[in-house]
Amino acid sequence: MRNRPTSKQSGAALVEFALVASILFLLLAGTYEFGRAFAFYDALSKATRDGARYMSVAKKATINSSSVSTAKDIVVAAANAAKVPGFARSNVVVTCLDASYNDTTCVDGTAPGGVRVEISGYAVNIGETVPLIGNSVRIINLTPRTTMRYML
């Protein structure tokens, strides 16, 4: 019967693997979390573009009374279709712009120079979906916006 020679290196490979695997896991988890945040930002950016596109051709007779509300609904529907969690209508801000692209209020019957649709007050928690790094949650505010010239 042969006995294994004992040496001081018997558990070194396992310890090295544990160190490398934990670092690799953290890198993969971070990549996943930031990819998730980027996907949400991209979805919200596309949603603001849809809302601004609608507002840029909205009838000036009802631009404040119905078009602003419809543009907000379009943004919320696009965000919900992209499965952006916790997104609400209160996160959408629609602003009319004058000819110099300064903020102004939307007034029925008056054509604005441009329109801006933006997301305000929406944040993504980085680190909440991976169980082992869940205690180190970081909050990233997502604030995409789209500005377009009024076309009509």
MIDOVO-244271 format. One record per atom (N, C-alpha, C): chain; atom name; x, y, z. Coordinates in steps of 0.1 Angstrom, whole numbers, plus 5000, padded with zeros to 4 digits. Layout:
<batis>
{"A" "CA" {X Y Z}} ...
</batis>
This chain:
<batis>
{"A" "N" {5008 4988 5000}} {"A" "CA" {5000 5000 5000}} {"A" "C" {5009 5012 5000}} {"A" "N" {5006 5022 4991}} {"A" "CA" {5014 5034 4990}} {"A" "C" {5007 5045 4998}} {"A" "N" {5015 5052 5005}} {"A" "CA" {5011 5064 5012}} {"A" "C" {5014 5076 5004}} {"A" "N" {5005 5086 5005}} {"A" "CA" {5008 5098 4998}} {"A" "C" {5019 5106 5006}} {"A" "N" {5028 5112 4999}} {"A" "CA" {5037 5120 5007}} {"A" "C" {5031 5133 5012}} {"A" "N" {5033 5136 5024}} {"A" "CA" {5027 5148 5030}} {"A" "C" {5037 5160 5027}} {"A" "N" {5030 5171 5023}} {"A" "CA" {5038 5183 5021}} {"A" "C" {5031 5195 5026}} {"A" "N" {5037 5206 5026}} {"A" "CA" {5031 5218 5030}} {"A" "C" {5022 5224 5020}} {"A" "N" {5022 5219 5008}} {"A" "CA" {5015 5224 4997}} {"A" "C" {5001 5217 4994}} {"A" "N" {4997 5208 5003}} {"A" "CA" {4985 5200 5001}} {"A" "C" {4972 5208 4999}} {"A" "N" {4970 5219 5005}} {"A" "CA" {4957 5226 5003}} {"A" "C" {4959 5240 4996}} {"A" "N" {4971 5242 4991}} {"A" "CA" {4974 5255 4984}} {"A" "C" {4965 5257 4972}} {"A" "N" {4964 5247 4964}} {"A" "CA" {4956 5249 4952}} {"A" "C" {4941 5252 4955}} {"A" "N" {4936 5246 4965}} {"A" "CA" {4922 5249 4969}} {"A" "C" {4921 5263 4974}} {"A" "N" {4930 5268 4981}} {"A" "CA" {4929 5282 4986}} {"A" "C" {4931 5292 4975}} {"A" "N" {4940 5289 4966}} {"A" "CA" {4942 5298 4954}} {"A" "C" {4929 5298 4946}} {"A" "N" {4923 5287 4944}} {"A" "CA" {4911 5286 4936}} {"A" "C" {4900 5294 4943}} {"A" "N" {4899 5293 4956}} {"A" "CA" {4888 5301 4963}} {"A" "C" {4891 5316 4962}} {"A" "N" {4903 5320 4962}} {"A" "CA" {4906 5335 4961}} {"A" "C" {4903 5339 4947}} {"A" "N" {4907 5332 4937}} {"A" "CA" {4905 5336 4923}} {"A" "C" {4890 5335 4919}} {"A" "N" {4883 5325 4924}} {"A" "CA" {4869 5323 4921}} {"A" "C" {4860 5334 4927}} {"A" "N" {4864 5338 4939}} {"A" "CA" {4856 5349 4946}} {"A" "C" {4858 5362 4938}} {"A" "N" {4870 5365 4934}} {"A" "CA" {4872 5377 4926}} {"A" "C" {4865 5376 4912}} {"A" "N" {4866 5365 4906}} {"A" "CA" {4858 5363 4893}} {"A" "C" {4843 5364 4895}} {"A" "N" {4838 5359 4906}} {"A" "CA" {4824 5360 4909}} {"A" "C" {4820 5375 4911}} {"A" "N" {4828 5383 4918}} {"A" "CA" {4825 5397 4920}} {"A" "C" {4825 5404 4906}} {"A" "N" {4835 5401 4898}} {"A" "CA" {4835 5408 4885}} {"A" "C" {4823 5404 4876}} {"A" "N" {4819 5392 4876}} {"A" "CA" {4807 5388 4869}} {"A" "C" {4795 5394 4874}} {"A" "N" {4794 5395 4887}} {"A" "CA" {4782 5401 4893}} {"A" "C" {4781 5416 4890}} {"A" "N" {4793 5422 4891}} {"A" "CA" {4793 5437 4888}} {"A" "C" {4789 5439 4873}} {"A" "N" {4795 5431 4864}} {"A" "CA" {4791 5432 4850}} {"A" "C" {4776 5430 4848}} {"A" "N" {4771 5420 4854}} {"A" "CA" {4756 5418 4853}} {"A" "C" {4748 5430 4858}} {"A" "N" {4752 5435 4870}} {"A" "CA" {4744 5446 4876}} {"A" "C" {4745 5459 4867}} {"A" "N" {4757 5462 4863}} {"A" "CA" {4758 5474 4854}} {"A" "C" {4752 5472 4841}} {"A" "N" {4752 5460 4836}} {"A" "CA" {4745 5457 4823}} {"A" "C" {4730 5459 4825}} {"A" "N" {4725 5455 4836}} {"A" "CA" {4711 5456 4839}} {"A" "C" {4707 5471 4840}} {"A" "N" {4715 5479 4846}} {"A" "CA" {4713 5493 4847}} {"A" "C" {4714 5500 4834}} {"A" "N" {4723 5496 4825}} {"A" "CA" {4724 5501 4812}} {"A" "C" {4712 5498 4804}} {"A" "N" {4707 5486 4805}} {"A" "CA" {4695 5482 4797}} {"A" "C" {4683 5490 4802}} {"A" "N" {4682 5493 4814}} {"A" "CA" {4671 5501 4819}} {"A" "C" {4672 5516 4814}} {"A" "N" {4685 5521 4814}} {"A" "CA" {4687 5534 4808}} {"A" "C" {4684 5535 4794}} {"A" "N" {4688 5525 4786}} {"A" "CA" {4685 5524 4772}} {"A" "C" {4670 5524 4769}} {"A" "N" {4663 5516 4777}} {"A" "CA" {4648 5514 4776}} {"A" "C" {4641 5528 4779}} {"A" "N" {4646 5535 4789}} {"A" "CA" {4640 5548 4793}} {"A" "C" {4643 5558 4783}} {"A" "N" {4655 5557 4777}} {"A" "CA" {4659 5567 4766}} {"A" "C" {4650 5565 4754}} {"A" "N" {4647 5553 4750}} {"A" "CA" {4638 5550 4739}} {"A" "C" {4624 5555 4742}} {"A" "N" {4620 5553 4755}} {"A" "CA" {4607 5557 4759}} {"A" "C" {4605 5572 4758}} {"A" "N" {4615 5580 4762}} {"A" "CA" {4615 5594 4761}} {"A" "C" {4615 5599 4747}} {"A" "N" {4622 5592 4738}} {"A" "CA" {4622 5595 4724}} {"A" "C" {4608 5593 4718}} {"A" "N" {4601 5582 4722}} {"A" "CA" {4587 5580 4717}} {"A" "C" {4578 5591 4722}} {"A" "N" {4579 5595 4734}} {"A" "CA" {4571 5606 4740}} {"A" "C" {4573 5619 4733}} {"A" "N" {4586 5622 4731}} {"A" "CA" {4590 5635 4724}} {"A" "C" {4585 5635 4709}} {"A" "N" {4586 5623 4703}} {"A" "CA" {4582 5622 4689}} {"A" "C" {4567 5625 4688}} {"A" "N" {4559 5620 4698}} {"A" "CA" {4545 5622 4698}} {"A" "C" {4542 5637 4700}} {"A" "N" {4549 5643 4710}} {"A" "CA" {4547 5657 4713}} {"A" "C" {4551 5666 4701}} {"A" "N" {4561 5662 4694}} {"A" "CA" {4566 5671 4683}} {"A" "C" {4555 5673 4672}} {"A" "N" {4546 5663 4671}} {"A" "CA" {4535 5664 4661}} {"A" "C" {4521 5666 4667}} {"A" "N" {4521 5668 4679}} {"A" "CA" {4507 5670 4686}} {"A" "C" {4501 5683 4681}} {"A" "N" {4487 5682 4681}} {"A" "CA" {4480 5694 4676}} {"A" "C" {4481 5705 4687}} {"A" "N" {4484 5717 4682}} {"A" "CA" {4486 5728 4692}} {"A" "C" {4474 5732 4699}} {"A" "N" {4462 5729 4693}} {"A" "CA" {4449 5732 4700}} {"A" "C" {4448 5725 4713}} {"A" "N" {4453 5713 4714}} {"A" "CA" {4451 5705 4727}} {"A" "C" {4465 5701 4732}} {"A" "N" {4475 5709 4730}} {"A" "CA" {4488 5704 4734}} {"A" "C" {4490 5703 4749}} {"A" "N" {4483 5711 4757}} {"A" "CA" {4484 5711 4771}} {"A" "C" {4473 5702 4777}} {"A" "N" {4461 5703 4772}} {"A" "CA" {4450 5696 4778}} {"A" "C" {4450 5681 4776}} {"A" "N" {4455 5676 4765}} {"A" "CA" {4455 5662 4763}} {"A" "C" {4468 5656 4758}} {"A" "N" {4476 5663 4751}} {"A" "CA" {4488 5658 4745}} {"A" "C" {4499 5655 4755}} {"A" "N" {4501 5663 4765}} {"A" "CA" {4511 5661 4776}} {"A" "C" {4507 5648 4783}} {"A" "N" {4495 5646 4787}} {"A" "CA" {4491 5634 4794}} {"A" "C" {4493 5622 4785}} {"A" "N" {4490 5623 4772}} {"A" "CA" {4491 5611 4763}} {"A" "C" {4506 5608 4762}} {"A" "N" {4515 5618 4761}} {"A" "CA" {4529 5616 4760}} {"A" "C" {4534 5609 4772}} {"A" "N" {4530 5613 4784}} {"A" "CA" {4534 5606 4796}} {"A" "C" {4529 5591 4796}} {"A" "N" {4517 5589 4791}} {"A" "CA" {4512 5575 4790}} {"A" "C" {4521 5567 4780}} {"A" "N" {4525 5573 4769}} {"A" "CA" {4533 5566 4760}} {"A" "C" {4547 5562 4766}} {"A" "N" {4553 5571 4774}} {"A" "CA" {4565 5568 4780}} {"A" "C" {4564 5557 4790}} {"A" "N" {4553 5557 4798}} {"A" "CA" {4551 5547 4808}} {"A" "C" {4548 5533 4802}} {"A" "N" {4540 5533 4791}} {"A" "CA" {4538 5521 4784}} {"A" "C" {4550 5515 4778}} {"A" "N" {4559 5523 4773}} {"A" "CA" {4572 5518 4767}} {"A" "C" {4581 5513 4778}} {"A" "N" {4581 5520 4790}} {"A" "CA" {4589 5515 4801}} {"A" "C" {4584 5502 4807}} {"A" "N" {4571 5501 4808}} {"A" "CA" {4565 5488 4812}} {"A" "C" {4567 5477 4803}} {"A" "N" {4567 5480 4790}} {"A" "CA" {4569 5469 4780}} {"A" "C" {4584 5464 4781}} {"A" "N" {4593 5473 4785}} {"A" "CA" {4607 5469 4786}} {"A" "C" {4610 5463 4800}} {"A" "N" {4599 5462 4808}} {"A" "CA" {4600 5456 4822}} {"A" "C" {4610 5464 4831}} {"A" "N" {4609 5477 4830}} {"A" "CA" {4616 5486 4839}} {"A" "C" {4609 5486 4853}} {"A" "N" {4615 5481 4863}} {"A" "CA" {4608 5480 4876}} {"A" "C" {4606 5493 4883}} {"A" "N" {4594 5494 4889}} {"A" "CA" {4591 5505 4898}} {"A" "C" {4590 5519 4891}} {"A" "N" {4587 5518 4878}} {"A" "CA" {4586 5531 4870}} {"A" "C" {4572 5536 4871}} {"A" "N" {4570 5549 4874}} {"A" "CA" {4557 5554 4875}} {"A" "C" {4555 5567 4866}} {"A" "N" {4543 5570 4864}} {"A" "CA" {4539 5582 4856}} {"A" "C" {4545 5595 4862}} {"A" "N" {4547 5595 4875}} {"A" "CA" {4552 5607 4882}} {"A" "C" {4567 5609 4878}} {"A" "N" {4574 5599 4872}} {"A" "CA" {4588 5600 4868}} {"A" "C" {4590 5607 4855}} {"A" "N" {4579 5610 4848}} {"A" "CA" {4580 5616 4835}} {"A" "C" {4577 5631 4835}} {"A" "N" {4585 5639 4829}} {"A" "CA" {4584 5653 4829}} {"A" "C" {4583 5658 4814}} {"A" "N" {4572 5664 4810}} {"A" "CA" {4571 5669 4797}} {"A" "C" {4571 5685 4798}} {"A" "N" {4580 5690 4790}} {"A" "CA" {4582 5705 4790}} {"A" "C" {4581 5710 4776}} {"A" "N" {4574 5721 4774}} {"A" "CA" {4574 5728 4761}} {"A" "C" {4585 5739 4762}} {"A" "N" {4591 5742 4750}} {"A" "CA" {4602 5751 4749}} {"A" "C" {4598 5762 4739}} {"A" "N" {4604 5774 4742}} {"A" "CA" {4601 5785 4733}} {"A" "C" {4610 5784 4721}} {"A" "N" {4610 5794 4712}} {"A" "CA" {4618 5794 4700}} {"A" "C" {4633 5794 4703}} {"A" "N" {4637 5798 4714}} {"A" "CA" {4652 5798 4718}} {"A" "C" {4655 5786 4727}} {"A" "N" {4645 5777 4728}} {"A" "CA" {4647 5764 4735}} {"A" "C" {4649 5766 4750}} {"A" "N" {4642 5777 4755}} {"A" "CA" {4641 5779 4770}} {"A" "C" {4628 5773 4775}} {"A" "N" {4628 5768 4787}} {"A" "CA" {4616 5762 4793}} {"A" "C" {4605 5772 4793}} {"A" "N" {4593 5767 4789}} {"A" "CA" {4581 5775 4790}} {"A" "C" {4569 5765 4793}} {"A" "N" {4558 5770 4796}} {"A" "CA" {4547 5761 4798}} {"A" "C" {4539 5758 4785}} {"A" "N" {4533 5747 4785}} {"A" "CA" {4525 5743 4773}} {"A" "C" {4512 5750 4774}} {"A" "N" {4508 5757 4764}} {"A" "CA" {4495 5764 4764}} {"A" "C" {4487 5760 4751}} {"A" "N" {4475 5756 4754}} {"A" "CA" {4466 5752 4743}} {"A" "C" {4465 5763 4733}} {"A" "N" {4466 5760 4720}} {"A" "CA" {4465 5770 4709}} {"A" "C" {4478 5777 4706}} {"A" "N" {4488 5775 4713}} {"A" "CA" {4501 5781 4710}} {"A" "C" {4511 5770 4707}} {"A" "N" {4518 5772 4695}} {"A" "CA" {4528 5762 4691}} {"A" "C" {4541 5765 4698}} {"A" "N" {4547 5755 4705}} {"A" "CA" {4560 5757 4711}} {"A" "C" {4571 5756 4701}} {"A" "N" {4583 5761 4704}} {"A" "CA" {4594 5760 4695}} {"A" "C" {4599 5745 4695}} {"A" "N" {4598 5739 4707}} {"A" "CA" {4603 5725 4708}} {"A" "C" {4597 5719 4720}} {"A" "N" {4599 5706 4722}} {"A" "CA" {4594 5699 4734}} {"A" "C" {4605 5690 4740}} {"A" "N" {4605 5688 4753}} {"A" "CA" {4614 5679 4759}} {"A" "C" {4607 5670 4768}} {"A" "N" {4611 5657 4767}} {"A" "CA" {4605 5647 4776}} {"A" "C" {4617 5641 4784}} {"A" "N" {4616 5641 4797}} {"A" "CA" {4627 5635 4805}} {"A" "C" {4622 5627 4816}} {"A" "N" {4631 5619 4821}} {"A" "CA" {4628 5611 4833}} {"A" "C" {4635 5617 4845}} {"A" "N" {4627 5619 4856}} {"A" "CA" {4632 5625 4868}} {"A" "C" {4628 5617 4880}} {"A" "N" {4637 5615 4889}} {"A" "CA" {4634 5609 4902}} {"A" "C" {4634 5593 4901}} {"A" "N" {4640 5588 4890}} {"A" "CA" {4640 5573 4889}} {"A" "C" {4654 5568 4892}} {"A" "N" {4656 5558 4901}} {"A" "CA" {4669 5553 4904}} {"A" "C" {4669 5537 4903}} {"A" "N" {4680 5532 4900}} {"A" "CA" {4682 5518 4899}} {"A" "C" {4692 5514 4911}} {"A" "N" {4689 5503 4918}} {"A" "CA" {4697 5498 4928}} {"A" "C" {4707 5488 4922}} {"A" "N" {4720 5491 4923}} {"A" "CA" {4730 5482 4918}} {"A" "C" {4734 5473 4930}} {"A" "N" {4733 5460 4928}} {"A" "CA" {4737 5450 4938}} {"A" "C" {4725 5443 4945}} {"A" "N" {4713 5446 4941}} {"A" "CA" {4702 5440 4948}} {"A" "C" {4698 5426 4942}} {"A" "N" {4702 5423 4930}} {"A" "CA" {4698 5410 4924}} {"A" "C" {4708 5399 4927}} {"A" "N" {4720 5402 4931}} {"A" "CA" {4730 5392 4934}} {"A" "C" {4730 5390 4949}} {"A" "N" {4727 5378 4954}} {"A" "CA" {4725 5377 4968}} {"A" "C" {4737 5380 4977}} {"A" "N" {4749 5376 4972}} {"A" "CA" {4761 5378 4981}} {"A" "C" {4766 5392 4982}} {"A" "N" {4762 5401 4973}} {"A" "CA" {4766 5415 4974}} {"A" "C" {4754 5424 4976}} {"A" "N" {4743 5418 4980}} {"A" "CA" {4731 5425 4983}} {"A" "C" {4732 5436 4994}} {"A" "N" {4741 5434 5003}} {"A" "CA" {4743 5444 5014}} {"A" "C" {4750 5457 5009}} {"A" "N" {4756 5456 4998}} {"A" "CA" {4764 5467 4993}} {"A" "C" {4756 5474 4981}} {"A" "N" {4744 5478 4983}} {"A" "CA" {4736 5483 4973}} {"A" "C" {4740 5498 4970}} {"A" "N" {4741 5501 4958}} {"A" "CA" {4744 5515 4953}} {"A" "C" {4733 5520 4945}} {"A" "N" {4729 5532 4947}} {"A" "CA" {4718 5538 4939}} {"A" "C" {4723 5546 4928}} {"A" "N" {4718 5544 4916}} {"A" "CA" {4722 5552 4904}} {"A" "C" {4710 5558 4899}} {"A" "N" {4710 5571 4898}} {"A" "CA" {4699 5579 4892}} {"A" "C" {4700 5578 4877}} {"A" "N" {4688 5575 4870}} {"A" "CA" {4688 5575 4856}} {"A" "C" {4680 5587 4851}} {"A" "N" {4685 5595 4843}} {"A" "CA" {4679 5607 4839}} {"A" "C" {4680 5610 4824}} {"A" "N" {4675 5600 4816}} {"A" "CA" {4676 5603 4801}} {"A" "C" {4665 5614 4797}} {"A" "N" {4669 5621 4787}} {"A" "CA" {4659 5631 4782}} {"A" "C" {4661 5632 4767}} {"A" "N" {4650 5636 4760}} {"A" "CA" {4650 5638 4746}} {"A" "C" {4643 5651 4743}} {"A" "N" {4650 5659 4735}} {"A" "CA" {4645 5672 4730}} {"A" "C" {4643 5672 4715}} {"A" "N" {4631 5677 4711}} {"A" "CA" {4628 5677 4697}} {"A" "C" {4622 5690 4693}} {"A" "N" {4623 5694 4680}} {"A" "CA" {4617 5706 4675}} {"A" "C" {4602 5703 4673}} {"A" "N" {4594 5713 4675}} {"A" "CA" {4580 5711 4673}} {"A" "C" {4577 5712 4658}} {"A" "N" {4570 5703 4652}} {"A" "CA" {4570 5702 4637}} {"A" "C" {4557 5708 4631}} {"A" "N" {4547 5711 4638}} {"A" "CA" {4535 5716 4632}} {"A" "C" {4534 5731 4633}} 
</batis>
